[in-house]
Amino acid sequence: MTIVLARHGFYADRRDEVTTIVQTTPQRRLVEITSGHNIVRTHPPELTAALTAMTA
């Protein structure tokens, strides 16, 4: 599982909680993108890279 966290998004202040969730299982990965909540529109290359890495 890959969780993408926008550093300036709605859940940015819950980074510690998200990190704890990711660290509970080795198959989980956290990808942080310096973006607001609309990563799809504002940072498509970074999001594409995160999604592509999931299949590698």
Backbone bond lengths (Angstrom), bond angles and torsions (degrees), N, CA, C in turn:
res aa  C-N    CA-C-N  psi(-1)  N-CA   C-N-CA  omega(-1)  CA-C   N-CA-C  phi
1 M - - - 1.438 - - 1.524 108.01 -
2 T 1.297 115.47 135.31 1.458 121.55 175.04 1.518 108.25 -116.78
3 I 1.306 115.49 128.08 1.463 121.40 175.69 1.517 106.97 -108.55
4 V 1.324 115.38 126.06 1.464 120.99 177.44 1.523 107.14 -101.82
5 L 1.316 115.62 123.95 1.465 121.74 -178.07 1.516 109.65 -115.98
6 A 1.309 115.88 122.53 1.466 120.90 174.96 1.531 107.96 -79.29
7 R 1.293 117.29 121.46 1.474 120.93 -176.63 1.517 113.26 -61.21
8 H 1.315 117.04 -24.06 1.468 120.03 -179.78 1.525 110.45 -120.29
9 G 1.303 116.57 21.56 1.460 121.66 -176.98 1.517 112.64 -91.42
10 F 1.319 115.04 -170.10 1.457 122.49 -176.28 1.529 113.15 -61.27
11 Y 1.326 117.71 -30.11 1.461 121.52 -176.07 1.524 112.99 -106.25
12 A 1.306 118.03 11.85 1.463 121.96 -177.90 1.525 111.95 -58.11
13 D 1.313 117.00 -36.05 1.463 119.74 -179.07 1.532 112.52 -76.27
14 R 1.325 116.83 -3.82 1.469 121.32 178.76 1.531 111.57 -107.96
15 R 1.315 115.66 21.69 1.466 121.01 -177.70 1.522 111.95 -54.66
16 D 1.322 117.77 -43.60 1.469 120.54 -178.96 1.526 111.06 -61.09
17 E 1.326 117.17 -41.30 1.463 120.78 178.56 1.530 111.35 -64.84
18 V 1.320 115.40 -43.26 1.469 120.03 179.70 1.529 110.08 -64.50
19 T 1.316 116.71 -42.15 1.461 120.82 178.21 1.529 110.97 -60.55
20 T 1.308 117.36 -41.53 1.462 121.19 178.12 1.528 110.69 -61.19
21 I 1.307 117.20 -43.21 1.469 121.66 178.62 1.525 110.20 -61.92
22 V 1.313 116.77 -44.25 1.465 121.33 -178.62 1.528 110.91 -64.47
23 Q 1.311 116.89 -38.05 1.463 120.75 -175.49 1.526 113.46 -75.84
24 T 1.319 118.70 -9.53 1.462 120.10 -177.81 1.526 113.40 -77.18
25 T 1.317 117.90 -15.98 1.460 121.72 -178.47 1.520 109.62 -141.20
26 P 1.328 117.81 130.72 1.474 120.41 -177.83 1.527 114.23 -61.70
27 Q 1.320 118.42 -23.50 1.461 120.45 -178.12 1.529 112.63 -81.28
28 R 1.316 117.51 0.37 1.468 120.25 179.98 1.524 110.12 -97.54
29 R 1.319 113.75 148.93 1.466 120.06 -178.56 1.520 108.62 -141.45
30 L 1.320 116.17 141.31 1.456 122.07 177.35 1.520 109.05 -110.23
31 V 1.318 115.53 127.51 1.458 121.71 175.03 1.517 106.77 -117.76
32 E 1.320 116.60 121.91 1.453 120.99 177.20 1.523 109.15 -103.45
33 I 1.304 114.73 134.44 1.460 120.55 178.13 1.521 107.50 -123.26
34 T 1.316 115.39 130.88 1.457 120.01 179.46 1.524 108.20 -74.31
35 S 1.318 113.86 91.95 1.460 120.72 -173.03 1.518 109.01 -158.47
36 G 1.310 115.02 168.28 1.448 121.35 167.85 1.515 108.11 -85.47
37 H 1.312 117.09 -163.82 1.462 120.67 -174.10 1.526 114.40 -68.95
38 N 1.309 118.60 -21.58 1.461 121.05 -174.74 1.531 111.31 -97.72
39 I 1.318 115.92 63.29 1.467 121.63 -176.91 1.529 111.61 -59.82
40 V 1.310 116.83 -37.01 1.471 120.97 -177.08 1.524 111.09 -57.72
41 R 1.297 117.57 -39.79 1.471 120.67 -177.73 1.519 113.45 -89.32
42 T 1.337 117.48 -31.49 1.458 119.13 -173.05 1.525 114.77 -96.93
43 H 1.338 117.63 -24.36 1.462 121.05 -177.80 1.530 111.70 -139.69
44 P 1.316 117.88 53.78 1.464 119.44 -177.17 1.530 114.49 -59.84
45 P 1.333 120.82 -36.88 1.476 118.35 179.91 1.537 112.80 -63.20
46 E 1.334 116.55 -40.41 1.461 120.11 179.81 1.523 111.01 -67.26
47 L 1.315 116.87 -40.63 1.459 120.79 178.22 1.527 110.46 -66.34
48 T 1.318 117.06 -42.26 1.463 121.00 177.64 1.522 110.62 -59.91
49 A 1.321 116.76 -41.16 1.468 120.40 178.63 1.533 111.07 -63.23
50 A 1.311 117.18 -40.94 1.472 120.75 178.25 1.527 111.07 -64.05
51 L 1.322 116.35 -42.04 1.465 120.40 179.55 1.525 111.84 -68.76
52 T 1.310 116.12 -39.83 1.460 121.04 178.19 1.527 110.85 -64.05
53 A 1.314 116.70 -39.06 1.471 121.27 179.90 1.521 111.36 -64.39
54 M 1.322 117.40 -25.53 1.464 121.05 179.08 1.536 110.93 -66.55
55 T 1.305 117.11 -28.86 1.459 120.76 -176.04 1.524 112.81 -93.70
56 A 1.317 116.02 -6.18 1.474 119.84 -177.53 1.507 111.78 -81.64
